[in-house]
Amino acid sequence: MKAARQPIRDRNFYPEGYTDERDTTEVPGGVRLQKVLAQAGVASRRACEEMIGAGRVTVNGQTVRRFGAKVDPAAQVIHVDGMRIPTAPDLVYYALNKPIGVVSTMDDPQGRPCLADFVEELAPRLFHVGRLDTETEGLLLLTNDGELANRLTHPSYGVQKKYWAKVPGPIPRDLGRRLRQGIELEDGLAKADSFSIVQEHAQQALVEVVLHEGRKHVVRRMLEESGHRVIDLARIEFGPVKLGRTKPGTVRALSLKEVGELYAAVKL
């Protein structure tokens, strides 16, 4: 009797340049990948199927081309065209234009207006990403994605924040250079990533300061140490997210693109 042929396991059997694309991401009882993408807002289910077929979707770093692939949206990391897609159904992402006079906490023992007054009905256990002092208005991010929130506030990832400050004028020509070189504060040297004059009129000026650190009152302290008392201060950008036309006291959900860009900014 002829001996049964043994399966070939030697990788040298495959031609040079061959890539084994066997799908190891399948989750028994999971959700179809195209449905997960459509529910996340990527595109229609049909368009998502075409993206999968074109090799534009990865799950846990592996390209998946099967239309029927089942995944766990709460546990697996999914990218489309290299951008991570927020697929966990319980994670939410918001931007708030914090008004002046609001404390950057979810609760205040003194009874002052706080962040919970604006977001407590949106989702339980939201984190505010960083803080703005009570007299500073502008963009605050809120999410229940703890890993993203921690990375966005960690200085090692260098996520930039952009501020507009109203200060007395005129502005000396060397102020930008001084801020970029660093201003010595009581808790160490603080450097701006960039500085520009947005508007200058009579005895007041609107200036733009960009930096990536988050020490308490750092923009105010830098400007005041350099001889420019801050009259008004607002944060208008946090990484890729812009305040835009969001009115004070208004909350909006971040777009799919904004969340993906935040993930990319902190290498998630």
C-alpha positions in Angstrom: 0.0 0.0 0.0 1.2 3.5 -0.9 2.2 5.6 2.1 0.0 8.6 2.8 1.6 11.9 1.6 2.8 14.0 4.5 1.9 17.7 4.5 4.8 19.9 3.6 5.7 22.2 6.5 9.1 23.5 5.2 8.7 27.2 4.6 11.3 26.9 1.8 8.5 25.2 -0.2 6.9 28.6 -0.7 8.3 30.8 -3.5 10.5 33.8 -2.6 8.5 36.8 -1.5 5.4 34.8 -0.5 3.3 36.3 2.4 1.1 34.0 4.5 -2.1 36.0 4.8 -4.1 33.5 6.7 -6.6 35.3 8.9 -5.9 34.9 12.6 -8.2 37.6 13.8 -11.5 35.7 13.6 -13.6 35.8 16.8 -16.2 33.0 17.0 -19.6 34.7 17.8 -18.2 38.1 16.9 -19.7 40.8 14.8 -19.2 41.0 11.0 -16.4 43.4 10.2 -18.3 45.4 7.7 -21.2 45.9 10.2 -18.7 47.2 12.8 -17.2 49.7 10.4 -20.6 50.9 9.2 -21.9 51.3 12.8 -18.7 53.3 13.6 -19.7 55.7 10.8 -16.9 54.8 8.3 -19.3 54.4 5.4 -22.3 52.4 4.3 -22.0 48.6 4.8 -21.6 48.1 1.0 -18.8 50.6 0.9 -17.1 49.0 3.9 -17.2 45.6 2.1 -15.4 47.2 -0.8 -12.8 48.7 1.6 -12.3 45.2 3.1 -11.9 43.6 -0.3 -9.4 46.3 -1.4 -7.2 45.4 1.6 -7.7 48.8 3.3 -8.8 47.4 6.7 -6.6 45.8 9.3 -7.6 44.1 12.6 -4.9 43.9 15.2 -2.3 44.9 12.6 -3.4 42.1 10.1 -5.0 42.9 6.8 -8.5 41.2 6.6 -10.1 40.8 3.1 -12.9 38.4 4.0 -16.4 40.0 3.9 -17.7 37.6 6.5 -14.9 38.1 9.0 -16.1 38.3 12.6 -14.4 40.6 15.1 -14.8 41.8 18.7 -15.2 45.6 18.4 -14.6 46.1 22.1 -11.3 44.2 22.2 -9.6 44.4 18.8 -7.9 47.4 17.2 -9.2 48.2 13.7 -7.6 50.6 11.2 -8.9 51.8 7.9 -6.3 53.3 5.5 -3.9 53.4 8.5 -6.2 55.4 10.8 -7.6 53.7 13.9 -11.4 53.6 14.1 -13.1 53.9 17.5 -15.3 50.8 17.5 -15.8 50.0 21.2 -19.5 50.6 21.6 -19.2 52.1 25.1 -16.5 54.7 24.4 -17.4 58.3 23.7 -15.5 61.4 22.8 -16.6 65.1 23.2 -15.3 68.6 22.9 -16.6 71.3 25.3 -16.1 75.1 25.0 -15.6 75.7 28.7 -16.9 79.2 29.7 -15.1 81.5 32.0 -16.0 80.9 35.7 -16.4 77.1 35.3 -14.1 74.8 37.4 -12.3 72.1 35.4 -13.6 69.3 37.7 -16.5 66.9 37.5 -17.6 68.0 41.0 -17.0 71.1 43.2 -17.4 71.1 47.0 -17.9 74.8 46.9 -20.9 74.6 44.6 -19.3 76.5 41.7 -20.2 75.7 38.1 -18.2 72.6 37.0 -17.9 70.3 34.0 -20.6 67.9 35.2 -23.2 70.7 34.6 -22.5 70.3 30.9 -21.9 66.6 30.4 -23.4 64.6 33.2 -26.3 63.4 31.0 -24.0 62.3 28.1 -22.2 59.4 29.6 -21.1 58.0 33.0 -17.6 58.4 34.3 -16.2 60.9 31.7 -12.6 62.0 32.1 -11.6 65.6 31.3 -8.3 65.7 29.3 -6.2 68.1 31.2 -7.6 71.3 32.8 -8.2 74.9 32.1 -8.1 77.4 35.0 -11.4 79.0 36.1 -10.7 82.3 34.3 -9.6 80.6 31.0 -12.2 79.6 28.4 -12.0 77.3 25.4 -11.5 73.7 24.3 -11.6 70.8 26.7 -11.8 67.2 25.6 -13.9 64.7 27.6 -13.9 60.9 27.1 -14.3 57.6 29.0 -11.4 56.2 27.0 -8.8 56.2 29.9 -5.8 55.1 27.8 -6.3 57.9 25.3 -6.9 60.5 28.0 -3.7 59.5 29.8 -1.6 59.6 26.7 -3.0 63.0 25.6 -1.9 64.6 28.9 1.5 62.8 29.1 4.3 65.2 28.1 6.3 62.4 26.4 3.8 62.4 23.5 4.2 66.1 22.9 0.6 66.9 21.9 0.4 70.6 21.1 -2.2 73.0 22.5 -2.9 76.4 20.9 -4.0 79.4 22.9 -5.1 83.0 22.1 -4.3 85.6 24.7 -5.3 89.2 24.9 -2.5 91.3 26.4 -1.6 95.0 26.6 0.4 96.3 23.6 2.6 97.1 22.0 4.3 93.7 21.5 8.1 93.9 21.3 9.7 92.3 18.3 11.8 89.9 20.4 8.9 88.4 22.5 8.5 85.4 20.2 12.2 84.6 20.4 12.2 84.9 24.2 9.2 82.6 24.6 10.7 80.0 22.2 14.0 80.1 24.0 12.3 79.6 27.3 11.0 81.7 30.3 12.3 80.7 33.7 9.4 80.1 36.1 9.5 79.1 39.7 9.0 75.5 38.7 11.5 75.5 35.9 12.0 76.6 32.3 8.9 76.8 30.1 9.3 77.0 26.3 6.7 77.9 23.6 6.7 75.8 20.5 5.6 78.9 18.5 4.4 82.4 18.9 2.7 84.9 16.6 0.7 88.1 16.8 -2.8 87.6 15.6 -4.0 91.2 15.9 -2.6 94.4 17.3 -4.7 97.5 17.8 -4.1 100.6 19.9 -3.0 99.5 23.4 -4.1 95.8 23.1 -2.9 92.8 21.2 -4.1 89.3 20.5 -1.3 86.8 20.4 -1.1 83.1 19.7 1.0 80.7 21.9 1.5 77.0 21.0 3.1 74.6 23.5 2.9 71.0 24.4 3.3 71.0 28.1 0.5 71.3 30.6 1.8 72.9 33.8 -0.7 74.9 35.8 -1.3 78.4 34.4 1.8 78.0 32.2 0.7 80.3 29.4 -0.4 83.1 31.8 2.8 82.7 33.8 5.1 82.8 30.8 3.5 85.9 29.4 3.3 87.7 32.7 6.9 86.8 33.5 7.9 88.4 30.1 6.1 91.6 31.1 2.7 91.0 29.4 -0.3 90.7 31.8 -3.0 88.4 30.4 -6.4 90.1 30.1 -8.2 87.2 28.5 -7.1 83.6 27.6 -8.7 80.9 25.5 -7.5 77.5 24.3 -8.6 77.1 20.6 -6.9 73.8 19.7 -5.9 70.5 21.3 -3.8 68.5 19.0 -5.8 67.9 15.8 -9.1 69.1 17.4 -10.2 72.7 16.8 -12.6 74.8 18.8 -14.0 76.3 15.6 -17.4 77.8 16.0 -18.4 75.9 19.1 -20.1 78.4 21.4 -19.2 78.7 25.1 -21.0 76.1 27.2 -21.7 73.9 24.1 -20.7 70.3 23.8 -20.2 68.4 20.6 -19.2 64.8 19.7 -15.9 64.5 18.0 -15.9 63.2 14.5 -14.5 59.9 13.4 -11.6 61.7 11.8 -10.8 63.7 14.9 -10.8 60.6 17.1 -8.6 58.8 14.6 -6.2 61.7 14.5 -6.0 61.8 18.3 -5.2 58.1 18.4 -2.4 58.8 15.8 -1.1 61.7 17.8 -0.4 59.4 20.8 0.6 56.4 18.7 -2.4 54.2 19.5 
